[in-house]
């Protein structure tokens, strides 16, 4: 298949980290970028999002380590680093140094709190960034404490995706100016921006941000919520517009005259009780059959690993037999992997990458290995190419 | 720095939530975004600062021809309609690309261009349900709970749509050709949850909602109510942060048992809850700010630009209304660009000031004449189109709401 890959030829150095940076790197790799992940030698990388990446095991704190990374960055398009602000500068690897050597380098910094500000040097996690951004206060049930949606909004949406936006925009700008950029992609800024709609809805009186769980779109409205079925599963109801609401009632076999008026907030509790009772009468499968033919905005709540049986083939099986999601969005002219690549072993590509990207000779690589600056992970005690679950895989199973 | 997307020409066919936010992001970063509205007085789009608005009646032949002509010079078209609607208007990608092979056609929908549900109506909650992501969210033993419409509409929707557009533009630099971007919220949501999918498969995430480390199951990753009815967020996952959390709460390891012993969690949660209730939010911030305990105040959204750290970052600014109406709160575009070679300085000062000029929102049809003229329409042609009700006429700028 001769389709192009959107990001073919893009060279990315991803400094190993948790969740957000690996996901950003994975998206770039999925769309054709060459992503080299720099791992710390000896530390098992728990990155579950590493398909299609290559791994170099390099200790940037060891003598000669920083210079080795500098060499790799000279020919790179993007460096993606998730460390605490100032950490790279301390090692002599900050933007002033790396971009002096490569002025076209996009220096993407992905953190929770950002490069500056009162909390910039503090440790934190998704829930904290959500809290500081003002977004967490919006989410959760009425009368109960705020509830973040796992770590999806902070780490991956506001973190990884905002970082990707910044990288892509910087690359487009570079094609005109020839110059790189420093991108301060962080979850607090990203979350606040992501909630732009809430400000506008609030401005026109449709979202009271002081009343968590009582609004149209946050679980307050009975016609925008989930309901338990007879078999303990759930249906999602998003019947906002009047004609969808009418179809909802039709599907539930409820007499519109007996149900409170849709927009009468004071009657919402009674409406909710009616809906709860009605949905509990049939199984999820039965309700799905009813509503698949009615434009009511009512659909089953599917389990994450069930989606491969569902209308769209979201998931594919990787070379290790595991379920992997297909990249989004779909570009019609571009392909992404036909089958997902397997995940690299730490340090598997140290030698190859140093030679390719930074023109090291074999002898130079050997010297670095001897000094403990890098590790060649392609040579394992138990032999070649074991995946992170310890199973043997075909060493040529990249596509 | 010149805005990264300056010179990029975007046509945004008016729609709800996801497509306007995608258009806003492009506009915020310098693109020239023209929103194509229906022939009506009002718009539901408030995410429109810096955009221009034209009214084009796509139900008329002349209106369709007008839009096609506007597409000739455009780089991006964003359309939010049900799959096939664009085709039925005579504006499908085959026609658009015959006119302008460089155009990136971004199709922003919930269920996608193909698939069993592609013709069905839906909203954020339904797309999340179908993607498998909604099943992950909510408290243990409770029904699934969508996080407003932030995750579906704006994250899985708008953000992936813009990422797709930008990647297609990069691709175009090499190939010279545009593309069709099928930006489906269901696809984006499942993909966004890649980490959780992998974690489920490898057994470190249990399928029962609300019982895991990161979804509310763990007492050291949750929110707690304070004496004054506010909340603190606790994200003390790593053992060293957990130790600082205990220290701040005046507890020892013996008081709560082993951090990862799930049987100890209920009691741990009760102890934490009781202690958090003994001080106000401000007092707790005084205890934990500057420490590595991963404990921070839960800030209300309108206050985010005034709270510690949020003020430093200028998360939210207040902008006077051009028409003298109420000031509005505007969230600053992210990410921030710091400039070539810009090192992070030592210490925690406020953010390097960045420019965020809050531009006004257009009235419906305010820029029709200007935009048409830019695209080579003569005054005579414009008058004809107005008579044919294909566009709004000059002087017919309509009110915003």
Interface residues (C-beta under 8 A of the other chain):
Chain A: X4 X6 X7 X8 X9 X10 X19 X23 X26 X27 X31 X48 X49 X85 X86 X89 X94 X95 X96 X99 X100 X103 X109 X113 X114 X115 X116 X117 X118 X119 X120 X121 X122 X123 X124 X125 X126 X127 X128 X130 X131 X132 X133 X134 X135 X136 X137 X138 X139 X140 X141 X144 X145 X146 X147 X148 X149 X150 X151 X152 X153 X155 X156 X157 X158 X161 X162 X163 X164 X165 X166 X168 X169 X170 X171 X172 X173 X175 X176 X177 X179 X180 X181 X182 X183 X184 X185 X186 X188 X189 X190 X192 X193 X194 X195 X196 X197 X198 X199 X200 X201 X202 X203 X204 X209 X210 X215 X217 X218 X219 X224 X225 X226 X227 X228 X234 X235 X236 X237 X238 X240 X244 X292 X295 X296 X297 X298 X299 X300 X301 X302 X303 X304 X305 X306 X307 X310 X311 X312 X314 X315 X322 X323 X324 X325 X326 X327 X328 X329 X330 X331 X332 X333 X334 X389
Chain B: X1 X2 X4 X5 X7 X8 X17 X21 X24 X25 X29 X46 X47 X111 X112 X114 X115 X116 X117 X120 X121 X122 X123 X124 X125 X126 X128 X129 X130 X131 X132 X133 X134 X135 X136 X137 X138 X139 X142 X143 X144 X145 X146 X147 X148 X149 X150 X151 X153 X154 X155 X156 X159 X160 X161 X162 X163 X164 X166 X167 X168 X169 X170 X171 X173 X174 X175 X177 X178 X179 X180 X181 X182 X183 X184 X186 X187 X188 X190 X191 X192 X193 X194 X195 X196 X197 X198 X199 X200 X201 X202 X207 X212 X214 X215 X216 X221 X222 X223 X224 X225 X231 X232 X233 X234 X235 X237 X238 X241 X289 X290 X291 X292 X293 X294 X295 X296 X297 X298 X299 X300 X301 X302 X303 X304 X307 X308 X309 X310 X312 X313 X315 X316 X326 X328 X329 X330 X331 X332 X333 X334 X335 X336 X337 X338 X339 X340 X341 X342 X343 X344 X345 X346 X348 X349 X350 X351 X352 X401
